């Protein structure tokens, strides 16, 4: 059993643990990198063409220096307050003390953190896959007759058209592509990709090979799944869609032109001080995270629906 002093110590230690936690199945941060904010609400800094264009910075001696302002205050945002707790029964904690290298506090918080990370991933994917947010030039809905499971389709031409649409809207080519679950395997079966692999030593398609083929910095597969209840079937968070976007490599903050952000309260996620619930004979470990994913430059993105 822990005393009060141990409880006070474990709070910051576990907070550092949950902040450092990553789940390889989660890819939403590639489209919506984290940006720290100090207020729970405000306005999204959005970007139009002026934030992506090349400016003439040359000036004559004595001439006024040109000025620009990147981004403008757009739609309001409000951080959503998310929190979750895990129970660690006294009996489990007592038994674990007799077994080396078992840390029930971290194990319980890992489950909590995974659940909260999945919730964030779902929110990011829901935004990215919302066709209503995109202009007609920055989305396409495929059908069973022309999707990428059809041998006569051309993945290269489809992605090239998406790249051109983003470049025409922003002056930047997309550098991130999110494939749905199984997307790499399905592309590996496509005759166009198989033909390409003949000239690169054979083997199977990988995200690295596809990134080079489609001229992307990053290709990732959204493998996260969710269920709406303990009895419902698993569903893919990223559905059957492909999302392409421009996101700066060296992300500097809310003034960096980008497809999206995840506004996050500074210093979170954080672990709440553990407490005892004697009615359950348990320690309770909780975690909170205030955040809100937003699309800041929708013209820097392209949505391919029903890809396979």
C-alpha positions as CSV (number, residue, x, y, z in Angstrom):
1,X,0.0,0.0,0.0
2,X,1.2,3.5,-0.8
3,X,1.3,6.3,1.7
4,X,0.4,10.0,1.0
5,X,4.0,10.9,0.2
6,X,4.3,8.1,-2.4
7,X,1.0,9.2,-4.0
8,X,2.3,12.8,-4.4
9,X,5.5,11.5,-6.0
10,X,3.9,9.1,-8.4
11,X,1.7,11.8,-10.0
12,X,4.4,13.6,-12.0
13,X,6.3,10.4,-12.7
14,X,3.2,8.8,-14.3
15,X,2.4,12.0,-16.1
16,X,5.8,11.9,-17.9
17,X,5.0,8.2,-18.7
18,X,1.7,8.9,-20.4
19,X,3.1,11.9,-22.3
20,X,5.8,9.7,-23.8
21,X,3.4,6.9,-24.7
22,X,3.0,6.2,-28.4
23,X,0.8,3.7,-30.3
24,X,2.1,2.7,-33.7
25,X,-1.4,2.0,-35.0
26,X,-2.2,5.7,-34.6
27,X,-1.4,7.8,-37.6
28,X,-3.7,10.9,-37.1
29,X,-0.8,13.0,-35.8
30,X,0.8,12.8,-39.3
31,X,-2.1,14.9,-40.5
32,X,-2.9,16.8,-37.3
33,X,0.4,17.5,-35.5
34,X,0.1,18.7,-31.9
35,X,0.1,22.4,-31.1
36,X,0.1,23.5,-27.5
37,X,-2.3,26.2,-26.4
38,X,-2.9,27.8,-23.0
39,X,-6.6,28.5,-23.3
40,X,-9.5,26.1,-23.7
41,X,-11.0,28.0,-26.5
42,X,-10.3,30.5,-29.3
43,X,-10.4,30.8,-33.1
44,X,-8.7,28.4,-35.5
45,X,-5.9,30.1,-37.4
46,X,-6.8,29.1,-41.0
47,X,-4.7,29.4,-44.2
48,X,-5.5,30.4,-47.8
49,X,-3.3,30.7,-50.8
50,X,-1.6,33.7,-49.3
51,X,0.0,31.5,-46.7
52,X,1.6,29.2,-49.2
53,X,2.7,31.6,-52.0
54,X,6.1,32.8,-52.8
55,X,6.6,36.5,-51.9
56,X,8.9,39.0,-53.5
57,X,11.1,40.0,-50.6
58,X,13.5,42.2,-52.6
59,X,13.5,45.9,-51.8
60,X,15.3,49.0,-53.1
61,X,17.4,51.1,-50.6
62,X,15.1,53.3,-48.6
63,X,11.9,51.6,-49.9
64,X,9.3,50.3,-47.5
65,X,9.6,46.6,-46.5
66,X,6.7,44.5,-47.7
67,X,4.5,42.9,-45.1
68,X,2.6,39.7,-44.9
69,X,0.4,38.1,-42.3
70,X,0.1,34.3,-42.4
71,X,-3.2,32.9,-41.5
72,X,-6.4,34.5,-40.3
73,X,-8.8,33.9,-37.5
74,X,-11.4,31.5,-38.7
75,X,-14.0,29.3,-37.0
76,X,-14.0,29.1,-33.2
77,X,-12.6,26.1,-31.5
78,X,-13.1,24.7,-28.0
79,X,-10.9,22.1,-26.5
80,X,-12.8,18.9,-25.6
81,X,-12.2,17.7,-22.0
82,X,-11.5,14.0,-22.0
83,X,-10.8,12.0,-18.9
84,X,-10.7,8.3,-18.0
85,X,-9.9,6.3,-14.9
86,X,-8.6,2.7,-14.2
87,X,-9.1,0.7,-11.0
88,X,-6.3,-1.3,-9.5
89,X,-7.6,-3.5,-6.7
90,X,-5.6,-3.6,-3.4
91,X,-5.3,-7.4,-3.8
92,X,-3.7,-7.1,-7.3
93,X,-1.3,-4.4,-6.1
94,X,-0.3,-6.5,-3.1
95,X,0.3,-9.6,-5.2
96,X,2.3,-7.7,-7.8
97,X,4.7,-6.5,-5.1
98,X,6.0,-10.1,-4.9
99,X,6.7,-10.3,-8.6
100,X,9.7,-8.3,-10.0
101,X,9.2,-5.6,-12.7
102,X,5.4,-5.4,-12.5
103,X,4.2,-1.9,-12.3
104,X,0.4,-2.0,-12.0
105,X,0.1,1.8,-12.0
106,X,1.8,2.1,-15.4
107,X,-0.1,-0.9,-16.8
108,X,-3.5,0.5,-15.7
109,X,-2.6,3.9,-17.2
110,X,-1.4,2.3,-20.4
111,X,-4.9,1.0,-20.9
112,X,-6.4,4.4,-20.2
113,X,-3.9,6.2,-22.5
114,X,-4.6,3.7,-25.3
115,X,-8.3,4.3,-25.0
116,X,-7.8,8.1,-25.1
117,X,-5.4,7.9,-28.0
118,X,-8.0,5.9,-29.9
119,X,-10.6,8.5,-29.2
120,X,-8.3,11.2,-30.6
121,X,-7.5,9.1,-33.6
122,X,-11.2,8.6,-34.3
123,X,-11.8,12.4,-34.1
124,X,-8.9,13.1,-36.4
125,X,-10.0,10.5,-39.0
126,X,-13.6,11.7,-38.8
127,X,-12.5,15.2,-39.8
128,X,-10.1,14.0,-42.5
129,X,-12.8,11.8,-44.0
130,X,-15.6,14.4,-44.0
131,X,-16.2,15.0,-47.7
132,X,-18.4,18.0,-47.0
133,X,-15.3,20.0,-45.8
134,X,-13.5,19.6,-49.2
135,X,-14.1,21.6,-52.4
136,X,-15.1,19.6,-55.5
137,X,-11.5,19.9,-56.9
138,X,-10.0,18.3,-53.8
139,X,-12.0,15.1,-53.5
140,X,-13.1,12.1,-55.6
141,X,-15.5,9.3,-54.8
142,X,-14.5,6.0,-56.6
143,X,-16.9,3.2,-57.4
144,X,-16.7,-0.5,-57.8
145,X,-16.0,0.1,-61.5
146,X,-13.0,2.4,-61.1
147,X,-11.6,1.9,-57.6
148,X,-8.0,0.7,-57.0
149,X,-9.1,-2.9,-56.7
150,X,-9.9,-2.8,-60.4
151,X,-7.0,-4.0,-62.5
152,X,-7.6,-1.3,-65.1
153,X,-7.3,1.6,-62.6
154,X,-4.1,3.6,-62.2
155,X,-3.0,4.3,-58.7
156,X,-0.2,6.5,-60.0
157,X,-2.5,8.7,-62.1
158,X,-5.0,9.0,-59.3
159,X,-2.4,10.2,-56.8
160,X,-0.8,12.4,-59.4
161,X,-4.2,14.2,-59.9
162,X,-4.5,14.7,-56.2
163,X,-1.0,16.0,-55.9
164,X,-1.7,18.5,-58.7
165,X,-5.0,19.7,-57.1
166,X,-3.2,20.4,-53.8
167,X,-0.3,22.2,-55.6
168,X,-2.7,24.3,-57.7
169,X,-4.5,25.4,-54.5
170,X,-1.6,26.0,-52.2
171,X,1.6,26.0,-54.2
172,X,2.8,22.9,-52.2
173,X,2.7,19.3,-53.1
174,X,1.3,16.9,-50.5
175,X,3.9,15.1,-48.4
176,X,1.7,12.7,-46.3
177,X,-0.6,10.0,-47.5
178,X,-2.8,7.9,-45.2
179,X,-4.0,4.6,-46.6
180,X,-6.8,2.6,-45.1
181,X,-6.1,-0.6,-43.2
182,X,-4.8,-3.2,-45.7
183,X,-4.0,-0.6,-48.2
184,X,-0.4,-1.6,-48.7
185,X,-1.4,-5.2,-49.3
186,X,-4.1,-4.2,-51.7
187,X,-1.8,-1.9,-53.7
188,X,0.8,-4.7,-53.7
189,X,-1.7,-6.8,-55.7
190,X,-2.3,-4.1,-58.3
191,X,-0.8,-4.9,-61.7
192,X,0.7,-1.4,-62.0
193,X,2.5,-1.7,-58.7
194,X,3.6,-5.3,-59.4
195,X,5.1,-4.1,-62.7
196,X,7.0,-1.3,-60.9
197,X,8.4,-3.9,-58.4
198,X,10.0,-5.8,-61.3
199,X,12.5,-3.0,-61.7
200,X,13.3,-2.5,-58.0
201,X,14.4,-6.0,-57.1
202,X,10.9,-7.6,-56.7
203,X,9.5,-8.4,-53.3
204,X,6.4,-6.9,-51.8
205,X,5.3,-3.3,-51.7
206,X,6.1,-1.4,-48.5
207,X,5.2,2.0,-47.2
208,X,8.7,3.2,-48.1
209,X,8.5,1.9,-51.6
210,X,5.0,3.4,-52.1
211,X,6.2,6.8,-50.7
212,X,9.0,6.9,-53.4
213,X,6.6,5.7,-56.1
214,X,3.9,8.3,-55.3
215,X,6.5,11.0,-54.5
216,X,5.5,11.4,-50.9
217,X,7.7,11.9,-47.8
218,X,5.4,9.6,-45.7
219,X,3.0,6.9,-46.5
220,X,1.3,5.3,-43.5
221,X,-1.5,2.8,-43.0
222,X,-4.4,3.6,-40.6
223,X,-4.8,0.3,-38.8
224,X,-6.7,1.4,-35.8
225,X,-10.1,-0.2,-35.1
226,X,-12.9,0.6,-32.8
227,X,-16.2,-0.9,-31.5
228,X,-19.2,1.1,-30.4
229,X,-19.9,-1.4,-27.6
230,X,-18.5,-4.6,-26.1
231,X,-20.8,-6.7,-28.4
232,X,-20.5,-4.8,-31.7
233,X,-18.2,-5.7,-34.5
234,X,-14.9,-4.0,-35.0
235,X,-14.7,-1.2,-37.6
236,X,-11.8,0.5,-39.2
237,X,-11.2,4.1,-38.0
238,X,-10.0,5.2,-41.4
239,X,-12.7,3.3,-43.3
240,X,-11.9,2.8,-47.0
241,X,-10.5,6.2,-47.8
242,X,-7.2,7.7,-48.7
243,X,-6.2,11.1,-47.4
244,X,-3.3,13.2,-48.9
245,X,-2.1,16.4,-47.3
246,X,0.6,18.9,-47.0
247,X,2.0,19.1,-43.4
248,X,5.3,21.0,-42.8
249,X,8.2,18.7,-41.8
250,X,9.5,21.0,-39.1
251,X,6.3,22.0,-37.4
252,X,6.7,25.3,-35.6
253,X,3.3,26.1,-34.2
254,X,-0.1,27.5,-35.0
255,X,1.3,30.0,-37.5
256,X,2.8,27.3,-39.7
257,X,0.6,26.7,-42.8
258,X,-0.6,23.2,-42.5
259,X,-3.5,21.0,-43.4
260,X,-4.4,20.4,-39.8
261,X,-3.5,20.7,-36.1
262,X,-4.4,19.1,-32.9
263,X,-4.8,22.0,-30.4
264,X,-3.8,20.6,-27.0
265,X,-3.7,22.1,-23.6
266,X,-0.2,22.8,-22.5
267,X,1.1,20.2,-20.1
268,X,-1.4,17.5,-20.9
269,X,-2.2,14.6,-21.0
270,X,-1.7,14.6,-17.3
271,X,-2.2,12.0,-14.6
272,X,-4.6,13.0,-11.8
273,X,-3.5,12.3,-8.3
274,X,-4.3,8.6,-7.5
275,X,-6.8,8.1,-4.8
276,X,-8.3,5.2,-2.9
277,X,-11.9,4.0,-3.4
278,X,-12.6,2.0,-0.3
279,X,-16.0,0.7,-1.5
280,X,-14.1,-1.0,-4.3
281,X,-10.9,-1.8,-2.3
282,X,-9.0,-0.2,-5.1
283,X,-6.6,2.5,-6.1
284,X,-8.0,4.8,-8.9
285,X,-5.6,6.1,-11.6
286,X,-7.0,8.8,-13.9
287,X,-5.7,10.7,-16.8
288,X,-7.1,13.9,-18.5
289,X,-6.4,15.4,-21.9
290,X,-8.0,18.6,-23.3
291,X,-7.6,18.7,-27.1
292,X,-9.4,19.4,-30.4
293,X,-8.2,18.4,-33.8
294,X,-8.9,21.0,-36.5
295,X,-8.5,21.4,-40.2
296,X,-6.6,24.7,-40.7
297,X,-6.0,24.5,-44.5
298,X,-8.5,22.2,-46.2
299,X,-7.1,23.2,-49.6
300,X,-3.9,21.5,-48.6
301,X,-5.7,18.2,-48.4
302,X,-7.3,15.7,-50.9
303,X,-9.8,13.0,-50.1
304,X,-10.2,9.8,-52.1
305,X,-13.3,8.0,-51.0
306,X,-14.0,4.3,-51.5
307,X,-10.4,3.7,-52.5
308,X,-10.7,-0.1,-52.7
